[in-house]
C-alpha cells in the first residue's frame, strides 16, 4: 500500500457507504434510537436528511450508473461539522470533511458508527460497499491543470468518456470490485479548479467485522493508488509530503 501522507491534501470530503435491501421494520423509534446512540458517541447535532437523489454505480458491468431517490435517513453531525454519520432503511454512511485527519482517524469512526447501526438495524446482508474520495485541485488562469493532474491516469485501463472539461475512467479488478475516477473542471465563475472524484465499489461485502474491515482497507489502498496515478509530481510538491 502507498504510505504517502501530505500536509496539505487536496481532499475536501470522503464518504463511506454500505447499502442494504430496504428494511421494512424501521420505524420512527428506530431513527430516534440511532440519534440517541449517535449523540452518546459524539455526534450531537441530529437532523433529518433532506430529500434528493443519489448516484448509484453499477454492481454489474452490463449495467449503467443510475440516479435514484434517496430513502429517508437521519444525519448526526459532530460539534464542528467535520464528521457525519447517516442511517436509514437502506444505508449506513460515514462522512469526513476538511480538515481531514487521516485514515487512521476515519477508519475507527466507520467501524464504530457501523457498530451502532448494527445494534439497531441488525442487517443480515449488504448489497454494496463504497468509498468515495472527493478532491479539489486548484490552478491559475495561466497555469494549465495538466501541471497537476493526469486526466488519463496510466494505472487506469479504460477511458469511457472524455469531454473538453473532463473525463471518466473505470477499472475492474480480478475480485470483481470497481474503481471509477472522474475529473471535471469546476465551472463556478472566477474559479480555476478541477474536482477529482474517485469512487470504489464492492458488491455483496461481508458484514463480519474482520472481513468487512479487510474490504474497507482494500478499498482505501486501491483508492490511494488511483489518486497517486492521477496527480503529477508538481501537485505532490504543493501538498507537501510528510
VOBA-1610 file (N, C-alpha, C; in pm, whole numbers, padded with zeros to 5 digits, always signed):
BEGIN
Unk+00084-00120+00000Unk+00000+00000+00000Unk+00087+00125+00000Unk+00046+00227-00072Unk+00116+00353-00074Unk+00105+00421+00062Unk+00219+00457+00120Unk+00222+00515+00255Unk+00236+00666+00255Unk+00228+00731+00140Unk+00247+00875+00136Unk+00138+00949+00215Unk+00183+01052+00288Unk+00091+01140+00358Unk+00130+01283+00325Unk+00030+01373+00327Unk+00055+01509+00285Unk+00007+01608+00391Unk+00083+01717+00404Unk+00046+01823+00497Unk-00076+01899+00449Unk-00085+01921+00317Unk-00197+01995+00256Unk-00268+01908+00153Unk-00342+01807+00196Unk-00408+01719+00100Unk-00513+01793+00019Unk-00540+01741-00100Unk-00641+01801-00187Unk-00781+01755-00150Unk-00791+01660-00059Unk-00920+01601-00023Unk-01011+01703+00044Unk-01136+01712-00005Unk-01234+01800+00059Unk-01345+01721+00128Unk-01368+01597+00086Unk-01466+01513+00155Unk-01441+01367+00118Unk-01461+01280+00215Unk-01458+01137+00190Unk-01584+01075+00250Unk-01640+00978+00179Unk-01769+00919+00218Unk-01759+00767+00210Unk-01793+00701+00319Unk-01806+00556+00320Unk-01954+00520+00328Unk-01995+00421+00248Unk-02136+00379+00248Unk-02148+00227+00244Unk-02248+00179+00315Unk-02297+00043+00298Unk-02444+00052+00259Unk-02482-00015+00152Unk-02621-00016+00106Unk-02682-00153+00135Unk-02808-00150+00178Unk-02877-00272+00218Unk-03011-00284+00146Unk-03066-00405+00139Unk-03206-00415+00097Unk-03292-00336+00195Unk-03399-00275+00148Unk-03483-00192+00234Unk-03538-00274+00351Unk-03524-00218+00470Unk-03569-00283+00592Unk-03704-00226+00632Unk-03810-00304+00613Unk-03946-00255+00640Unk-03979-00248+00789Unk-03889-00300+00873Unk-03913-00297+01017Unk-03871-00165+01080Unk-03806-00077+01001Unk-03768+00053+01055Unk-03893+00134+01087Unk-03884+00210+01195Unk-03994+00296+01237Unk-03935+00426+01291Unk-04020+00516+01333Unk-03972+00640+01394Unk-03886+00609+01515Unk-03923+00507+01590Unk-03845+00470+01709Unk-03703+00427+01672Unk-03688+00363+01556Unk-03556+00321+01511Unk-03468+00442+01486Unk-03522+00543+01419Unk-03446+00665+01392Unk-03408+00734+01523Unk-03502+00740+01617Unk-03476+00804+01746Unk-03367+00729+01822Unk-03372+00598+01817Unk-03272+00515+01884Unk-03132+00542+01828Unk-03123+00548+01696Unk-02993+00577+01634Unk-02944+00716+01674Unk-03035+00813+01672Unk-02998+00951+01708Unk-02943+00957+01850Unk-03007+00889+01942Unk-02962+00891+02081Unk-02824+00828+02096Unk-02801+00715+02029Unk-02671+00649+02038Unk-02563+00729+01968Unk-02599+00796+01858Unk-02502+00881+01789Unk-02461+00999+01878Unk-02556+01058+01949Unk-02524+01167+02041Unk-02426+01121+02148Unk-02449+01002+02202Unk-02360+00948+02304Unk-02219+00924+02249Unk-02210+00900+02117Unk-02080+00871+02055Unk-02010+00997+02005Unk-02068+01117+02031Unk-02002+01240+01994Unk-02056+01307+01869Unk-02180+01272+01832Unk-02246+01332+01716Unk-02378+01393+01762Unk-02372+01509+01829Unk-02491+01561+01897Unk-02591+01635+01808Unk-02548+01681+01690Unk-02636+01762+01606Unk-02711+01671+01509Unk-02833+01636+01541Unk-02909+01537+01465Unk-03019+01606+01385Unk-03024+01575+01255Unk-03126+01631+01166Unk-03174+01521+01074Unk-03289+01544+01013Unk-03337+01450+00912Unk-03278+01489+00778Unk-03228+01389+00705Unk-03169+01415+00574Unk-03270+01475+00478Unk-03227+01570+00397Unk-03317+01634+00302Unk-03343+01541+00184Unk-03464+01541+00129Unk-03493+01457+00013Unk-03404+01495-00105Unk-03375+01396-00189Unk-03292+01422-00306Unk-03268+01295-00383Unk-03157+01293-00456Unk-03122+01178-00537Unk-02978+01140-00509Unk-02948+01012-00535Unk-02811+00964-00520Unk-02770+00892-00648Unk-02638+00891-00672Unk-02584+00831-00794Unk-02538+00691-00761Unk-02598+00592-00823Unk-02562+00452-00800Unk-02472+00401-00910Unk-02349+00364-00873Unk-02263+00299-00970Unk-02305+00153-00982Unk-02286+00092-01099Unk-02337-00044-01121Unk-02262-00148-01040Unk-02333-00254-01000Unk-02268-00370-00940Unk-02232-00472-01047Unk-02281-00451-01166Unk-02253-00537-01280Unk-02212-00448-01396Unk-02107-00486-01467Unk-02055-00402-01574Unk-02154-00384-01689Unk-02253-00473-01697Unk-02351-00460-01804Unk-02453-00350-01774Unk-02456-00304-01649Unk-02550-00200-01609Unk-02488-00062-01629Unk-02574+00039-01633Unk-02531+00177-01641Unk-02554+00245-01507Unk-02471+00345-01471Unk-02498+00421-01350Unk-02637+00483-01354Unk-02703+00489-01238Unk-02840+00536-01233Unk-02859+00637-01121Unk-02952+00728-01141Unk-02995+00818-01035Unk-03118+00758-00969Unk-03123+00758-00836Unk-03239+00706-00765Unk-03271+00797-00647Unk-03399+00803-00608Unk-03434+00887-00492Unk-03364+00839-00366Unk-03328+00931-00281Unk-03267+00897-00153Unk-03376+00857-00055Unk-03361+00737+00004Unk-03456+00694+00105Unk-03440+00780+00230Unk-03545+00786+00310Unk-03541+00866+00432Unk-03424+00823+00520Unk-03354+00922+00571Unk-03239+00891+00656Unk-03224+00998+00764Unk-03149+00965+00867Unk-03118+01060+00972Unk-02969+01088+00969Unk-02932+01213+00997Unk-02793+01256+00994Unk-02753+01308+01131Unk-02637+01263+01175Unk-02584+01306+01304Unk-02444+01364+01283Unk-02428+01495+01313Unk-02302+01565+01296Unk-02228+01578+01428Unk-02095+01583+01418Unk-02018+01619+01536Unk-02026+01771+01557Unk-01966+01820+01664Unk-01984+01960+01703Unk-01927+02057+01600Unk-01814+02024+01537Unk-01753+02119+01444Unk-01791+02094+01298Unk-01888+02006+01274Unk-01943+01983+01139Unk-01840+01926+01041Unk-01745+01850+01093Unk-01647+01786+01005Unk-01671+01637+00991Unk-01755+01580+01076Unk-01781+01437+01073Unk-01932+01413+01080Unk-01976+01313+01005Unk-02119+01287+00991Unk-02144+01137+00987Unk-02247+01093+01059Unk-02299+00957+01046Unk-02440+00966+00989Unk-02473+00875+00897Unk-02606+00872+00838Unk-02663+00731+00847Unk-02792+00724+00873Unk-02856+00594+00887Unk-02996+00599+00827Unk-03034+00491+00762Unk-03168+00481+00704Unk-03202+00337+00676Unk-03318+00315+00620Unk-03364+00179+00595Unk-03277+00106+00494Unk-03203+00180+00410Unk-03122+00118+00306Unk-02975+00156+00313Unk-02935+00230+00417Unk-02799+00283+00413Unk-02740+00309+00551Unk-02609+00284+00563Unk-02527+00342+00668Unk-02414+00416+00598Unk-02385+00537+00643Unk-02277+00616+00582Unk-02201+00692+00689Unk-02073+00713+00662Unk-01988+00798+00746Unk-01914+00894+00655Unk-01918+01023+00687Unk-01854+01127+00606Unk-01746+01197+00687Unk-01644+01244+00616Unk-01543+01332+00674Unk-01521+01450+00581Unk-01516+01570+00638Unk-01485+01691+00562Unk-01360+01755+00618Unk-01310+01856+00546Unk-01186+01922+00591Unk-01210+01991+00725Unk-01110+01994+00814Unk-00979+01933+00793Unk-00983+01780+00811Unk-00937+01709+00709Unk-00934+01563+00714Unk-00815+01519+00799Unk-00841+01437+00900Unk-00738+01400+00997Unk-00669+01269+00966Unk-00696+01215+00847Unk-00624+01096+00805Unk-00704+00968+00821Unk-00657+00864+00753Unk-00726+00736+00750Unk-00730+00670+00888Unk-00623+00685+00965Unk-00617+00623+01097Unk-00722+00681+01191Unk-00771+00800+01159Unk-00879+00861+01235Unk-01016+00823+01179Unk-01024+00813+01046Unk-01153+00788+00981Unk-01199+00643+00994Unk-01107+00547+00977Unk-01147+00406+00981Unk-01214+00367+01113Unk-01159+00404+01230Unk-01228+00369+01355Unk-01368+00427+01365Unk-01388+00549+01311Unk-01521+00608+01318Unk-01619+00535+01227Unk-01570+00482+01113Unk-01655+00399+01027Unk-01702+00276+01103Unk-01607+00206+01164Unk-01639+00081+01233Unk-01726+00106+01356Unk-01697+00212+01431Unk-01777+00244+01549Unk-01919+00284+01510Unk-01929+00364+01403Unk-02062+00404+01357Unk-02143+00286+01307Unk-02078+00196+01236Unk-02150+00078+01187Unk-02190-00014+01302Unk-02109-00018+01407Unk-02147-00097+01525Unk-02277-00045+01585Unk-02292+00088+01591Unk-02418+00147+01639Unk-02533+00108+01547Unk-02511+00122+01417Unk-02615+00088+01319Unk-02655-00059+01331Unk-02556-00147+01348Unk-02584-00291+01352Unk-02669-00328+01473Unk-02641-00264+01587Unk-02718-00295+01707Unk-02865-00257+01690Unk-02890-00153+01612Unk-03027-00104+01594Unk-03097-00174+01479Unk-03029-00183+01363Unk-03093-00234+01242Unk-03074-00383+01221Unk-02967-00440+01281Unk-02936-00582+01266Unk-02940-00627+01120Unk-02863-00562+01032Unk-02866-00601+00890Unk-02810-00741+00869Unk-02873-00816+00780Unk-02832-00953+00752Unk-02733-00960+00636Unk-02746-00867+00540Unk-02656-00866+00425Unk-02649-00725+00369Unk-02543-00699+00295Unk-02526-00570+00228Unk-02522-00593+00077Unk-02579-00500+00004Unk-02576-00508-00141Unk-02445-00455-00198Unk-02389-00352-00133Unk-02264-00296-00181Unk-02196-00212-00074Unk-02068-00200-00092Unk-01983-00113-00011Unk-01921-00012-00107Unk-01914+00114-00067Unk-01845+00212-00150Unk-01765+00307-00062Unk-01654+00352-00118Unk-01570+00452-00054Unk-01539+00557-00159Unk-01563+00683-00125Unk-01557+00793-00220Unk-01463+00902-00169Unk-01363+00939-00249Unk-01273+01050-00216Unk-01298+01162-00315Unk-01330+01281-00265Unk-01353+01398-00349Unk-01240+01498-00323Unk-01167+01529-00428Unk-01052+01619-00419Unk-01074+01744-00503Unk-01019+01854-00457Unk-01025+01979-00534Unk-00882+02028-00557Unk-00846+02035-00686Unk-00710+02072-00723Unk-00715+02205-00797Unk-00657+02308-00738Unk-00665+02442-00794Unk-00549+02469-00890Unk-00574+02560-00983Unk-00470+02605-01075Unk-00501+02750-01111Unk-00411+02816-01183Unk-00430+02956-01217Unk-00477+02976-01359Unk-00519+03098-01395Unk-00569+03125-01530Unk-00463+03101-01637Unk-00337+03116-01602Unk-00228+03091-01696Unk-00144+02970-01654Unk-00206+02884-01577Unk-00137+02768-01520Unk-00223+02645-01551Unk-00199+02574-01660Unk-00289+02468-01703Unk-00302+02356-01600Unk-00422+02298-01589Unk-00444+02190-01491Unk-00357+02068-01517Unk-00310+02053-01640Unk-00224+01940-01672Unk-00094+01941-01592Unk-00059+02056-01535Unk+00060+02062-01449Unk+00039+01984-01320Unk-00087+01959-01284Unk-00116+01900-01153Unk-00191+01767-01160Unk-00257+01740-01271Unk-00339+01621-01278Unk-00325+01554-01414Unk-00309+01423-01413Unk-00308+01344-01536Unk-00453+01303-01564Unk-00512+01356-01669Unk-00654+01330-01693Unk-00681+01185-01732Unk-00582+01119-01787Unk-00595+00977-01818Unk-00486+00903-01742Unk-00512+00867-01617Unk-00408+00805-01533Unk-00353+00678-01598Unk-00223+00659-01600Unk-00165+00540-01663Unk-00207+00409-01595Unk-00245+00416-01468Unk-00286+00295-01399Unk-00430+00256-01422Unk-00505+00339-01492Unk-00645+00311-01521Unk-00656+00261-01664Unk-00728+00154-01687Unk-00723+00087-01816Unk-00819+00142-01919Unk-00931+00197-01875Unk-01036+00230-01970Unk-01073+00379-01961Unk-01076+00444-02074Unk-01125+00582-02081Unk-01262+00577-02146Unk-01365+00591-02067Unk-01501+00571-02117Unk-01562+00698-02175Unk-01523+00813-02120Unk-01593+00934-02159Unk-01498+01052-02144Unk-01479+01125-02252Unk-01389+01240-02249Unk-01461+01360-02307Unk-01455+01475-02239Unk-01510+01599-02289Unk-01406+01709-02273Unk-01437+01826-02322Unk-01342+01936-02314Unk-01312+01973-02169Unk-01408+01952-02079Unk-01388+01996-01941Unk-01364+01879-01845Unk-01355+01755-01894Unk-01331+01645-01802Unk-01332+01510-01868Unk-01311+01407-01787Unk-01313+01270-01838Unk-01347+01175-01724Unk-01378+01052-01761Unk-01406+00947-01662Unk-01341+00818-01705Unk-01282+00749-01610Unk-01222+00620-01638Unk-01273+00518-01539Unk-01274+00393-01580Unk-01323+00286-01493Unk-01231+00166-01504Unk-01206+00101-01391Unk-01124-00019-01389Unk-01191-00125-01302Unk-01191-00248-01352Unk-01240-00361-01275Unk-01122-00446-01230Unk-01131-00496-01108Unk-01027-00582-01053Unk-01067-00728-01064Unk-00972-00816-01046Unk-00999-00959-01062Unk-01101-01011-00961Unk-01109-00944-00847Unk-01206-00987-00746Unk-01345-00931-00772Unk-01364-00857-00882Unk-01495-00805-00918Unk-01522-00664-00871Unk-01434-00607-00791Unk-01454-00470-00744Unk-01428-00372-00858Unk-01482-00251-00844Unk-01474-00149-00949Unk-01423-00019-00889Unk-01339+00051-00964Unk-01299+00185-00924Unk-01326+00279-01041Unk-01387+00392-01010Unk-01420+00492-01111Unk-01350+00622-01073Unk-01276+00679-01168Unk-01208+00807-01148Unk-01265+00906-01248Unk-01312+01019-01199Unk-01360+01124-01289Unk-01294+01256-01251Unk-01263+01335-01353Unk-01204+01466-01332Unk-01282+01566-01417Unk-01324+01676-01357Unk-01403+01776-01429Unk-01369+01915-01378Unk-01372+02011-01468Unk-01350+02148-01429Unk-01462+02197-01338Unk-01425+02268-01233Unk-01522+02340-01152Unk-01567+02460-01235Unk-01694+02462-01276Unk-01742+02563-01368Unk-01799+02688-01299Unk-01780+02699-01169Unk-01826+02819-01099Unk-01750+02941-01151Unk-01817+03058-01159Unk-01750+03179-01208Unk-01626+03213-01128Unk-01524+03261-01197Unk-01400+03306-01134Unk-01330+03193-01056Unk-01354+03071-01099Unk-01295+02956-01030Unk-01202+02881-01125Unk-01085+02847-01076Unk-00992+02768-01155Unk-00954+02645-01071Unk-01024+02537-01095Unk-01002+02416-01017Unk-01057+02296-01092Unk-01003+02181-01058Unk-01053+02052-01107Unk-01105+01975-00987Unk-01224+01918-01001Unk-01278+01828-00899Unk-01243+01686-00942Unk-01161+01621-00862Unk-01118+01484-00889Unk-01194+01392-00796Unk-01281+01309-00853Unk-01369+01224-00775Unk-01329+01078-00798Unk-01300+01006-00690Unk-01260+00866-00700Unk-01356+00783-00616Unk-01419+00685-00679Unk-01519+00601-00612Unk-01480+00455-00627Unk-01483+00384-00516Unk-01455+00240-00516Unk-01581+00166-00475Unk-01619+00063-00550Unk-01742-00011-00524Unk-01714-00160-00514Unk-01765-00220-00407Unk-01759-00365-00390Unk-01901-00417-00372Unk-01942-00514-00450Unk-02076-00569-00436Unk-02075-00684-00335Unk-02185-00697-00264Unk-02210-00806-00168Unk-02095-00824-00069Unk-02055-00720+00003Unk-01948-00736+00102Unk-01998-00812+00224Unk-01907-00882+00290Unk-01943-00947+00415Unk-01961-00841+00523Unk-02048-00870+00621Unk-02068-00779+00733Unk-01996-00828+00859Unk-01931-00943+00851Unk-01850-00989+00963Unk-01734-00892+00983Unk-01706-00854+01107Unk-01614-00745+01135Unk-01478-00761+01069Unk-01417-00878+01082Unk-01283-00898+01027Unk-01284-00884+00875Unk-01381-00949+00810Unk-01389-00943+00664Unk-01427-00804+00615Unk-01517-00738+00687Unk-01559-00603+00649Unk-01441-00506+00659Unk-01367-00514+00767Unk-01251-00427+00784Unk-01150-00450+00672Unk-01128-00576+00635Unk-01033-00607+00527Unk-01081-00547+00395Unk-01211-00554+00369Unk-01266-00497+00246Unk-01249-00345+00243Unk-01270-00282+00357Unk-01255-00136+00364Unk-01109-00096+00343Unk-01018-00171+00402Unk-00876-00142+00386Unk-00833-00160+00241Unk-00885-00262+00174Unk-00854-00282+00033Unk-00906-00166-00051Unk-01029-00124-00022Unk-01087-00010-00095Unk-00999+00115-00077Unk-00958+00141+00044Unk-00874+00258+00071Unk-00741+00248-00001Unk-00677+00133+00006Unk-00547+00114-00057Unk-00555+00138-00208Unk-00657+00083-00271Unk-00670+00099-00416Unk-00710+00241-00454Unk-00785+00308-00369Unk-00817+00449-00393Unk-00691+00535-00390Unk-00605+00510-00293Unk-00483+00587-00281Unk-00393+00563-00403Unk-00385+00437-00447Unk-00305+00407-00565Unk-00359+00481-00688Unk-00491+00485-00701Unk-00552+00556-00814Unk-00524+00705-00805Unk-00535+00761-00684Unk-00507+00904-00667Unk-00363+00938-00706Unk-00269+00856-00659Unk-00129+00881-00690Unk-00101+00868-00839Unk-00174+00780-00908Unk-00158+00767-01053Unk-00216+00885-01128Unk-00304+00958-01062Unk-00377+01066-01127Unk-00307+01201-01116Unk-00228+01220-01011Unk-00165+01351-00990Unk-00020+01351-01039Unk+00032+01472-01055Unk+00170+01489-01101Unk+00263+01518-00983Unk+00393+01513-01010Unk+00491+01546-00906Unk+00475+01691-00861Unk+00433+01779-00951Unk+00413+01919-00914Unk+00300+01934-00812Unk+00195+01854-00826Unk+00087+01855-00728Unk+00135+01798-00595Unk+00217+01696-00600Unk+00271+01639-00476Unk+00354+01742-00401Unk+00431+01821-00476Unk+00511+01925-00412Unk+00422+02027-00343Unk+00310+02062-00406Unk+00218+02161-00345Unk+00153+02104-00218Unk+00127+01974-00216Unk+00061+01914-00100Unk+00159+01889+00016Unk+00290+01894-00012Unk+00395+01881+00091Unk+00389+01748+00162Unk+00456+01652+00103Unk+00462+01518+00161Unk+00531+01520+00298Unk+00475+01442+00392Unk+00534+01433+00527Unk+00566+01287+00560
//
